[in-house]
Amino acid sequence: MRISKLIFTGTLFAVLGLSGCSGWDHQDKTTAAGAVVGGVAGQMLCGGVACTAAGAAVGGVIGHEVGKN
């Protein structure tokens, strides 16, 4: 019973979260994706809040530059 609630909640949040991004252009999407990847990488490398934030900031900048036309 608990696993089904977890799956339902995760699916609900994923649908709601992704529907908010439908109006974004390509550069906005690559900026957000870069920030997520950078935040995860910062967390994996250092494990602290500062490293996660720094990784997200650097990843967001890289994603923003990659997404330029």
Buried (B, 14 or more C-beta within 10 A) or exposed (E): EEEEEEEEEEEEEEEEEEEEEEEEEEBBEBBBBBBBBBBBBBBEEEEEEEBBBBBBBBBBBBBBEEBEE
